[in-house]
Amino acid sequence: MHPAPALPAPEEPAVRTVLLRGGDVYTPADPFATALLVQDGQVAWVGSDGAAESYAGDADRVVDLAGALVTPAFVDAHVHATSTGLALTGLDLTGCPDLAGALRRITAFVRAQPAADRERGVLMGHGWDETGWPEGRPPTLEELDRACEGAAVYLSRTDVHSALASTALRALAGAELAAHAGYDPDAPLSRDAHHVVRRAALARQTPQQRDAAQRAMLRRAAELGIGAVHECAGPDISSPEDLTALLALAADGRDGAAVPEVFGYWGELGAVDTARRLGAVGVGGDLFVDGAVGSHTACLHRPYDDAAAQVTAALYLSPARIADHVTACTEAGMQAGFHAIGDAALAAVAEGVAAAAAKLGIGAVRALRHRVEHAELLDGPTIAAFADLGLTASVQPAFDAAWGGTDGMYATRLGVGRAAAMNPFAAMVRAGVPLALGSDAPVTPLDPWGTVRAAAFHRTPGHRISVRAAFTAHTRGGWRALGRDDAGVLVPGAPASYAVWAPTDLVVQAPDERVANWSTDPRSGVPGLPDLTPGGPVPHCLATVVRGRTAHLSR
C-alpha cells in the first residue's frame, strides 16, 4: 500500500501554507504540473518541481507526493445523506440473490437489534430489487411480517420510489394510509402511500440515530475523495430537522475534523421562504414530477412493456405548476429544480420552464441554472429545449451500469429500443447541456471513479463521453450546478479542495471503441487520468482536503 502523504492529520489544526511536490497535478494551468502550493485554503500556485524550490523555504510544510496524483476533489451532485448512512451502518439488501435470502437477512438484522429498538423504534433498511430474483417478485406482507417478527420495519426499494412496510409500521402511519395513491394491502407501497409511511418511519428516528448515520455518510464520502455533496431533501424525502442537522454537522466538522461541504436543496413546491429558512441553496432536488422506472412510476408517453395493464404512470406536477414554481424561484433569485425521469415528465419540465421564460425573459431563467435531477429518457427535442433554457442535468451514470443494456431492468420495463435511449450523455454534451454527476446514494453507492467509468463506458456506446469530460462533470460540473464557477479546478485562486490518489498509470481515454482510444504520449499536452477500463481497479484515495483542511488521510 502506498503511504499517505504527510499532510496534517484530520484532527490537527490546518497548516497555513503547504507545498506538495513530486507527483502529478491534474490542472488546466499546466499539463505537466508536478507541484502545488496551497495557502490559506486556496490554490496559490501550480507548476514544476524545479520551480517549486523557490516556494519551499516559505512553506509551513513540504509534502513529498512520491508519485501520487492530485486532482480536484469530487462533487456528488445528488445524495441523501441520512439514508446513505443508514444503508452503510444498518440493513443493506443490495445484492441479495433471491427473495429467500432477503427474508433471512431481514430476520437476522431484526434479531441483532436491542430489544428497546425493536419494541419502540422503526428498523430501516434499503436496497432490495426483485427484478434480479428468481422469484421475480417482492415479499408479500405476510412473508415480511414473519421475517421481521412483529417489528416495525421500513425497507426502501433500490430506487427509493417504493418500499416494504411491515404491518406494525403501517399501523404507525395511521388508518388514512389506505386512502392514499400507491397503497396496496399486500404489496410494496408507492407514490403518496410510500411518502406517508416513510414520514412515519423517519418520525421515530432519534437524533442520535440520525447523527450517527450522517457522520457515517460524510466519513465514507471523504474516504472516496469526495469534497462536496448536494443533499436532496424535502418533506417527502426527509424532514426540516434532518436537513438542518446535516448542514450544521458539515459546518462544524466531524469530531474536530473537516468534512465534505454540504449544499442542501429543499424539494417542496413554491417553498422559497422555507428553503431559505432551512439554509438550502435551491428549491428543488427531489421535487417529483414523476417516479422511477423500476417502480413503474416514471411517467412515459407509451405504456411500460412489462405491465399487465397499459400503465404509463401519471405526472405528479403539471407543466402549469412547474411554470409557477420556476417563476416564483426565479423572481426570488433562487435555483429551482425537479426530479424527472420518464420522457413525458421531462417534456412537461421543458414545457413548464419555457412558459416561465416566456413570462420573465429567457435570460433571467438561464441565469439561475435551474436543475433537473436524473433526466434519463430524453429525446432530441427535449435535449434541445434543455440547452436553450440553460437547464443543468444532474445525472447518475451508475444507473446505466446497474440497469442498462439489452438484458437489464430498463429493457425489461421499457423494451430494448427505449432502454437504449436512456441516459444519452453524449447527445446532451454535444447540445451544450451542462452535466453534474452524482450517485443518488443510497440508490447507487458513493463511488466517484465508478461513476466516471460508467459515463465513459456506457452500455450504449453512442451515449459515451470521454473520461476527461466525465471527470469534469463530476468535479467542476458539480460546482457550476451551484452557480459557482471558481471551484472544482486546481488553478491559482480556486478553493484548495483536492484529493490525492496512489500512483497509477495516467492515460487519455476517448469515448468510443476505436483501436487508438487511449494514449500515454505526453507530447499531446493533455493531462492524463487513471485508466478506467472496465474490470480494472479504481484509484485508491490517500487523502482528501476540503478548503485546505484534511478531511481524510489514509492510515
Long-range contacts (C-beta under 8 A, 24 or more apart in sequence): 1-502, 1-540, 1-554, 2-66, 2-68, 2-502, 2-503, 2-540, 2-542, 3-66, 3-542, 4-500, 4-542, 4-543, 4-553, 4-554, 4-555, 5-63, 5-64, 5-65, 5-66, 5-68, 5-500, 5-542, 5-543, 6-61, 6-63, 6-64, 7-61, 7-63, 7-500, 7-543, 7-545, 7-550, 7-553, 8-61, 8-549, 8-550, 9-550, 9-553, 10-256, 10-257, 10-258, 10-549, 10-550, 10-551, 10-552, 10-553, 11-255, 11-256, 11-257, 12-550, 14-41, 14-548, 14-549, 14-550, 15-60, 15-61, 16-40, 16-60, 17-44, 17-58, 17-59, 17-60, 17-61, 18-59, 18-60, 18-61, 18-62, 18-63, 18-548, 19-52, 19-55, 19-56, 19-59, 19-61, 19-62, 19-63, 20-63, 20-65, 20-70, 20-500, 21-49, 21-52, 21-56, 21-62, 21-63, 21-64, 21-65, 22-49, 22-64, 22-65, 22-66, 22-67, 23-65, 23-66, 23-67, 23-68, 23-69, 23-70, 23-500, 23-503, 24-65, 24-67, 24-68, 24-69, 24-70, 24-506, 24-527, 24-528, 25-69, 25-70, 25-490, 26-69, 26-70, 26-71, 26-72, 26-490, 26-527, 26-529, 27-489, 27-490, 27-491, 27-527, 28-489, 28-491, 28-527, 29-490, 29-491, 29-492, 31-522, 31-525, 31-526, 31-527, 32-522, 36-70, 36-490, 36-498, 38-496, 38-545, 38-548, 40-548, 41-495, 41-496, 41-547, 41-548, 41-549, 42-492, 42-493, 42-494, 42-495, 42-496, 42-548, 43-490, 43-491, 43-492, 43-493, 43-494, 43-495, 43-496, 44-492, 45-492, 46-490, 46-491, 46-492, 65-500, 66-503, 67-503, 68-500, 68-501, 68-502, 68-503, 68-542, 69-500, 69-501, 69-502, 69-503, 69-504, 69-506, 69-530, 69-539, 70-490, 70-498, 70-499, 70-500, 70-501, 71-225, 71-471, 71-475, 71-490, 71-498, 71-499, 71-501, 71-529, 72-227, 72-475, 72-476, 72-488, 72-489, 72-490, 72-497, 72-498, 72-499, 73-225, 73-226, 73-227, 73-228, 73-260, 73-475, 73-497, 73-498, 73-499, 73-544, 73-545, 73-546, 74-224, 74-225, 74-226, 74-227, 74-448, 74-474, 74-475, 74-478, 74-499, 75-226, 75-227, 75-228, 75-229, 75-230, 75-436, 75-438, 75-474, 75-475, 75-477, 75-478, 75-479, 75-488, 76-221, 76-226, 76-228, 76-229, 76-230, 76-437, 76-438, 76-439, 76-441, 76-446, 76-448, 76-474, 76-478, 77-229, 77-230, 77-394, 77-436, 77-437, 77-438, 77-477, 77-478, 77-481, 78-230, 78-232, 78-285, 78-373, 78-394, 78-396, 78-438, 78-439, 78-440, 79-217, 79-221, 79-229, 79-230, 79-231, 79-232, 79-438, 79-439, 79-440, 79-441, 79-446, 80-160, 80-231, 80-232, 80-233, 80-237, 80-238, 80-440, 80-441, 80-442, 81-213, 81-214, 81-217, 81-218, 81-229, 81-231, 81-246, 81-262, 82-210, 82-213, 82-214, 82-217, 82-238, 82-242, 82-246, 83-126, 83-156, 83-160, 83-213, 83-238, 83-441, 83-442, 84-213, 84-217, 84-220, 84-441, 84-442, 84-446, 85-212, 85-213, 85-214, 85-215, 85-216, 85-217, 86-124, 86-125, 86-126, 86-209, 86-213, 86-442, 87-125, 87-126, 87-127, 87-441, 87-442, 88-213, 88-216, 88-217, 88-220, 89-212, 89-213, 89-216, 90-123, 90-124, 90-125, 90-126, 90-213, 91-123, 91-124, 91-125, 91-126, 91-155, 92-125, 92-126, 92-127, 93-125, 93-126, 93-127, 93-128, 93-155, 94-126, 94-127, 94-129, 94-158, 94-445, 95-127, 96-127, 96-128, 96-129, 96-133, 97-132, 97-133, 98-133, 98-134, 98-135, 99-130, 99-133, 99-134, 99-135, 99-137, 99-138, 99-139, 99-143, 102-128, 102-133, 102-139, 103-139, 103-143, 103-144, 103-146, 103-147, 104-147, 106-144, 106-147, 106-148, 106-153, 106-155, 107-147, 107-148, 107-149, 110-147, 110-148, 110-149, 110-151, 110-153, 111-149, 113-151, 118-151, 120-204, 121-152, 121-204, 121-205, 121-206, 121-209, 122-152, 122-153, 122-154, 122-169, 122-172, 122-200, 122-201, 122-204, 122-205, 123-148, 123-151, 123-152, 123-153, 123-154, 124-153, 124-154, 124-155, 124-201, 124-205, 125-153, 125-154, 125-155, 125-156, 126-155, 126-156, 126-158, 126-160, 126-442, 127-156, 127-158, 127-442, 128-155, 128-157, 128-158, 128-164, 129-157, 129-158, 129-294, 129-409, 131-294, 131-409, 131-412, 138-164, 138-187, 138-188, 139-164, 140-186, 140-187, 141-166, 141-167, 141-185, 141-186, 141-187, 142-186, 152-201, 152-204, 154-197, 154-198, 154-201, 156-198, 156-442, 157-188, 157-294, 157-295, 158-294, 158-402, 158-443, 159-292, 159-293, 159-294, 159-295, 159-443, 160-292, 160-440, 160-442, 160-443, 161-190, 161-194, 161-291, 161-292, 161-294, 161-295, 161-297, 162-188, 162-189, 162-190, 162-194, 162-295, 162-297, 163-188, 163-189, 163-194, 163-197, 163-198, 164-188, 165-189, 165-197, 165-201, 169-197, 169-200, 169-201, 170-197, 172-200, 172-201, 172-204, 173-197, 173-199, 173-200, 174-200, 182-297, 188-295, 190-291, 190-295, 190-296, 190-297, 191-291, 191-297, 195-236, 198-236, 198-237, 199-235, 199-236, 199-239, 202-238, 202-239, 202-242, 203-239, 207-241, 207-245, 210-241, 210-242, 210-245, 211-245, 211-249, 214-245, 214-246, 214-249, 215-249, 215-254, 215-255, 217-441, 217-446, 218-249, 218-250, 218-254, 218-259, 218-260, 218-262, 219-254, 219-259, 219-552, 220-446, 221-260, 221-446, 222-259, 222-260, 222-544, 222-546, 222-551, 222-552, 223-541, 223-544, 223-552, 224-446, 224-447, 224-448, 224-541, 224-544, 225-448, 225-499, 225-501, 225-541, 225-544, 225-552, 226-260, 226-446, 226-448, 226-544, 227-260, 227-261, 227-497, 227-498, 227-499, 227-544, 227-545, 227-546, 227-551, 228-260, 228-261, 228-262, 228-263, 228-478, 228-479, 228-497, 228-546, 229-260, 229-261, 229-262, 229-263, 230-263, 230-264, 230-265, 230-285, 230-394, 230-436, 230-438, 230-478, 230-481, 230-482, 231-262, 231-263, 231-264, 231-265, 231-285, 232-265, 232-267, 232-285, 232-286, 232-373, 233-264, 233-265, 233-266, 233-267, 233-278, 233-280, 233-285, 233-286, 234-265, 234-266, 234-267, 234-268, 234-285, 234-286, 234-287, 235-267, 235-268, 236-267, 236-286, 236-288, 237-267, 237-285, 237-286, 240-274, 240-278, 243-278, 243-279, 243-280, 244-278, 244-279, 247-278, 247-279, 257-549, 257-550, 257-551, 258-545, 258-546, 258-547, 258-549, 258-550, 258-551, 259-546, 259-551, 260-544, 260-546, 260-551, 261-497, 261-546, 261-547, 263-482, 265-337, 267-337, 267-339, 269-317, 269-321, 269-325, 270-324, 270-325, 270-328, 272-328, 272-329, 272-332, 272-334, 275-334, 276-334, 281-334, 281-335, 281-482, 282-329, 282-334, 282-335, 282-336, 282-337, 282-371, 283-325, 283-329, 283-334, 283-335, 283-336, 283-337, 284-329, 284-335, 284-336, 284-337, 284-338, 284-370, 284-371, 284-373, 285-337, 285-339, 285-371, 285-373, 286-339, 286-373, 287-317, 287-325, 287-337, 287-338, 287-339, 288-316, 288-317, 288-338, 288-339, 289-315, 289-316, 289-317, 289-322, 289-338, 289-339, 289-340, 289-345, 289-348, 289-349, 290-314, 290-315, 290-316, 290-339, 290-340, 290-341, 290-342, 290-344, 290-345, 291-316, 291-341, 292-341, 293-341, 293-342, 293-376, 293-403, 293-409, 293-410, 293-413, 293-414, 294-403, 294-409, 294-413, 296-413, 298-341, 298-342, 298-345, 298-376, 298-377, 299-341, 299-342, 299-344, 299-345, 299-348, 300-342, 300-343, 300-344, 300-377, 300-414, 301-342, 301-343, 301-344, 301-347, 302-418, 304-413, 304-414, 305-412, 305-413, 305-414, 305-415, 305-418, 306-412, 306-413, 312-344, 313-342, 315-344, 315-345, 315-348, 317-348, 317-352, 318-348, 318-352, 319-348, 319-349, 319-351, 319-352, 319-355, 320-352, 320-355, 321-352, 322-348, 322-349, 322-351, 322-352, 322-353, 322-355, 322-356, 323-351, 323-352, 323-353, 323-355, 323-356, 323-359, 325-352, 326-352, 326-353, 326-356, 326-365, 326-370, 327-356, 327-359, 327-360, 329-368, 329-370, 330-356, 330-360, 330-364, 330-365, 330-368, 330-370, 331-360, 333-368, 334-368, 335-368, 335-369, 335-370, 335-371, 335-482, 335-483, 336-368, 336-370, 336-371, 337-370, 337-371, 337-372, 337-373, 337-394, 338-371, 338-372, 338-373, 339-372, 339-373, 339-374, 340-372, 340-373, 340-374, 340-375, 341-374, 341-375, 341-376, 341-377, 342-376, 342-377, 343-377, 343-378, 343-379, 343-382, 346-372, 346-375, 346-377, 346-378, 346-382, 347-382, 349-391, 350-382, 350-385, 350-386, 350-389, 350-391, 353-385, 353-389, 353-391, 354-385, 354-389, 357-389, 362-388, 362-389, 365-389, 365-390, 366-390, 368-483, 369-434, 369-480, 369-481, 369-483, 371-436, 371-481, 373-440, 374-399, 374-440, 375-428, 376-422, 376-423, 377-414, 377-418, 377-421, 377-422, 378-421, 378-424, 378-427, 378-428, 379-421, 380-427, 383-424, 383-427, 383-428, 383-431, 383-433, 384-431, 386-428, 386-431, 386-433, 387-431, 387-432, 387-433, 391-433, 392-433, 392-434, 392-435, 392-436, 392-480, 392-481, 393-428, 393-433, 393-434, 393-435, 393-436, 394-436, 394-438, 394-481, 395-423, 395-425, 395-435, 395-436, 395-437, 395-438, 396-437, 396-438, 396-439, 396-440, 396-443, 396-444, 396-451, 397-423, 397-425, 397-437, 397-451, 397-452, 397-454, 397-455, 397-458, 397-470, 398-439, 398-444, 398-445, 398-447, 398-450, 398-451, 398-454, 399-423, 399-440, 399-443, 399-444, 400-454, 400-458, 400-459, 400-460, 400-463, 401-444, 401-450, 401-453, 401-454, 401-459, 402-444, 404-458, 404-459, 404-460, 405-459, 408-459, 420-460, 422-460, 423-458, 423-460, 423-463, 424-462, 424-463, 425-455, 425-458, 425-463, 425-464, 425-465, 425-470, 426-458, 426-462, 426-463, 426-464, 426-465, 426-511, 427-463, 429-465, 429-469, 434-477, 434-480, 434-481, 435-473, 435-477, 436-473, 436-474, 436-477, 436-478, 436-480, 436-481, 437-470, 437-473, 437-474, 437-477, 437-478, 438-478, 447-538, 448-474, 449-530, 449-532, 449-538, 449-539, 450-538, 452-532, 453-532, 453-534, 453-538, 456-509, 456-511, 456-532, 457-532, 457-533, 457-534, 461-512, 461-513, 464-511, 464-512, 465-511, 466-509, 466-510, 466-511, 467-508, 467-509, 467-511, 467-529, 467-532, 468-508, 468-509, 468-526, 468-529, 469-511, 471-529, 495-547, 496-545, 496-547, 496-548, 497-545, 497-546, 497-547, 498-544, 498-545, 499-541, 499-543, 499-544, 499-545, 500-541, 500-542, 500-543, 500-544, 500-545, 501-530, 501-539, 501-540, 501-541, 501-542, 502-539, 502-540, 502-542, 504-530, 504-531, 504-539, 505-530, 505-531, 506-530, 506-531, 507-531, 509-533
